[in-house]
Amino acid sequence: MFRIDAGNTSKYCDGQSRRSFLQVGMAGMGAFSLPAILKAKDAASSKGQNGQDTSVILIWLDGGPSHHDTYDPKPDAPGDYAGIWRPTHTNVPGFDITEMFPRQAKLADRFSIVRSVHHDTGDHFTGGHWMLTGRGGVSGAMNAGKSPFFGGIATKLSGPRHPGMPANVAIPYAMSIGIRPGYFGGNYLGVQNDPFQTESDPNSPRFEVQNLTPPTGMTISRLEDRRGLQSQFDRLRREADQTGMVNAMDRFDEQAFELITGARARAAFDISTEDPRLRDRYGRNTWGQSTLLARRLVEAGTTFVTCHFGGWDSHWNHQGTMESHLPKVDMAVSALFEDLGMRGLAEKVLVVVMGEFSRTPKMNDGGNGGPPMSQGTPGRDHWGNALSVMMGGGGIKGGQIVGSTNRLGEVPKDRPLRPGDIHHTIFRVLGVDPTVNFEDHAGRPIAAIDHGAVIDELF
């Protein structure tokens, strides 16, 4: 493997702690996959894409967060539906969220909540595939991805917002339901459209981007010496041709080198240069520092960044899980909105918070088929019939609640929406054409988004 340096999991409900069985994309293919990404941008430009200067930070709550215990509280429902926590008023009248989000409650005018999203499946894999690709077709029994990540489609068309930056990044890794890159992968778009993964934890004092670690003895100065590296690239080119990964190393070589050897990317990934007080505001944990690094990347010119927040599969011990997770989400999200506002980026960066589905409106008895409480305190099971998605910034109107669920939070009551509606809205922010078609593995033209429409109330 050719690696280049730019400088200094929880268990799911089947009881398995999944590990990556395949790590390709940037990390596996090395530097010679970068030109393919740049080719995609060139092709998009030739189709007349409008080149908006907007970006997205997706906070992916892997495992599925409860809508009742986050953005759609039901205080008037029976206790086993309403849950443990009460709602709190926000700075927008009539807009209540969980009391576990006090910091976000002070900033509700900066984001909106879509409360009526549904895909009607309680399978982790099917739900994740719906939310991340806009399509079904997978299950726990057949969980291989069939469609590309919507963020990968968007960045294939847009490229980065600044030369020398990766367009699509995942921190610390791209993972859906324990599979890497899972439904964040490029699928039939090619592995060159998988996210660039930092691999290591931004909260670590020794954080470095492992995907850009050099072979022994390799330095940036040697990389910049094109003549000295020509023999290595000739070998890589031959190997790539044999495997079909890359067709050629052409004029896009130089732009690929900009990412690797340029100061902009190295500086953006160097989170150690941030003011310690700001790092404290985001939270001195993996989630908080991942979110801060995401802000650094979009500010430097990355188009789409995903932060992986795992561990939401709370069938039991729901209270302990939420008391651990919700304050960290509240710190990271509120600090991000404040930070974007102070830097003049509020209208340029869309923040999205979502998972693959929600949890059952009615809490279980903690028994999982056995005596009540035998598996721990009550929890919530899988629920794809109603879930909430938070969206703010990037031109999205703040302080809005779109759609609603019924009294018990079981199904949409008003304005039912599907994953494609969320994707259309994100594409609108990025200025990406959702009608563009790509050929799948069988050569059939597949639309970027095949259902839904822009959620106009948000603009």
MORA-V264288 format. One record per residue. N is the residue number from 1. NEAR is the number of other C-alpha atoms within 10 Angstrom. Layout:
# MORA-V264288
N NEAR
N NEAR
This chain:
# MORA-V264288
1 10
2 17
3 19
4 22
5 20
6 24
7 20
8 15
9 12
10 16
11 16
12 20
13 15
14 7
15 8
16 11
17 12
18 14
19 11
20 11
21 10
22 11
23 18
24 18
25 22
26 24
27 23
28 16
29 21
30 17
31 23
32 22
33 23
34 25
35 22
36 23
37 25
38 24
39 17
40 20
41 20
42 16
43 15
44 21
45 15
46 9
47 12
48 9
49 15
50 13
51 16
52 14
53 18
54 25
55 31
56 27
57 25
58 22
59 25
60 21
61 22
62 24
63 29
64 28
65 29
66 29
67 25
68 28
69 26
70 21
71 25
72 26
73 24
74 26
75 18
76 10
77 15
78 12
79 12
80 14
81 22
82 22
83 23
84 12
85 16
86 16
87 22
88 15
89 16
90 22
91 15
92 16
93 10
94 11
95 20
96 21
97 25
98 24
99 20
100 22
101 23
102 18
103 18
104 24
105 21
106 14
107 18
108 23
109 18
110 22
111 22
112 24
113 25
114 23
115 27
116 26
117 29
118 23
119 22
120 16
121 20
122 20
123 17
124 27
125 29
126 24
127 31
128 29
129 30
130 25
131 26
132 25
133 27
134 26
135 22
136 18
137 14
138 20
139 18
140 12
141 7
142 10
143 18
144 16
145 25
146 20
147 25
148 27
149 28
150 25
151 29
152 26
153 25
154 23
155 26
156 27
157 25
158 28
159 29
160 26
161 22
162 16
163 19
164 23
165 26
166 29
167 30
168 27
169 27
170 24
171 28
172 23
173 21
174 26
175 24
176 25
177 28
178 22
179 20
180 19
181 27
182 27
183 28
184 28
185 30
186 26
187 22
188 17
189 20
190 17
191 22
192 27
193 28
194 31
195 30
196 24
197 25
198 23
199 17
200 17
201 19
202 27
203 19
204 13
205 9
206 11
207 17
208 21
209 24
210 18
211 22
212 22
213 18
214 17
215 12
216 7
217 6
218 13
219 16
220 15
221 9
222 12
223 18
224 15
225 10
226 13
227 10
228 11
229 12
230 12
231 11
232 11
233 16
234 12
235 11
236 20
237 17
238 14
239 13
240 18
241 13
242 11
243 9
244 10
245 17
246 20
247 13
248 16
249 19
250 9
251 10
252 16
253 17
254 13
255 17
256 24
257 18
258 16
259 19
260 24
261 21
262 18
263 13
264 19
265 23
266 20
267 17
268 20
269 22
270 18
271 22
272 17
273 9
274 12
275 9
276 10
277 9
278 14
279 21
280 15
281 18
282 25
283 23
284 19
285 16
286 21
287 27
288 27
289 26
290 29
291 29
292 25
293 25
294 28
295 23
296 19
297 27
298 28
299 20
300 21
301 23
302 29
303 28
304 29
305 29
306 26
307 27
308 22
309 24
310 23
311 19
312 22
313 26
314 23
315 25
316 24
317 16
318 24
319 17
320 12
321 16
322 19
323 11
324 11
325 19
326 17
327 16
328 21
329 24
330 21
331 21
332 26
333 25
334 21
335 23
336 22
337 22
338 15
339 18
340 19
341 15
342 10
343 9
344 10
345 20
346 22
347 18
348 21
349 28
350 25
351 24
352 22
353 18
354 20
355 26
356 29
357 35
358 29
359 28
360 24
361 26
362 20
363 19
364 21
365 21
366 21
367 17
368 17
369 10
370 10
371 10
372 14
373 16
374 14
375 17
376 15
377 17
378 23
379 27
380 24
381 22
382 24
383 27
384 23
385 22
386 30
387 35
388 27
389 21
390 17
391 26
392 26
393 25
394 22
395 16
396 26
397 18
398 19
399 21
400 21
401 20
402 21
403 17
404 22
405 22
406 13
407 15
408 17
409 25
410 18
411 22
412 20
413 15
414 13
415 14
416 18
417 22
418 21
419 23
420 25
421 20
422 22
423 26
424 25
425 21
426 26
427 21
428 19
429 24
430 25
431 19
432 23
433 20
434 22
435 12
436 15
437 14
438 15
439 12
440 17
441 12
442 7
443 9
444 10
445 12
446 14
447 14
448 25
449 23
450 14
451 15
452 16
453 18
454 17
455 18
456 11
457 11
458 20
459 13
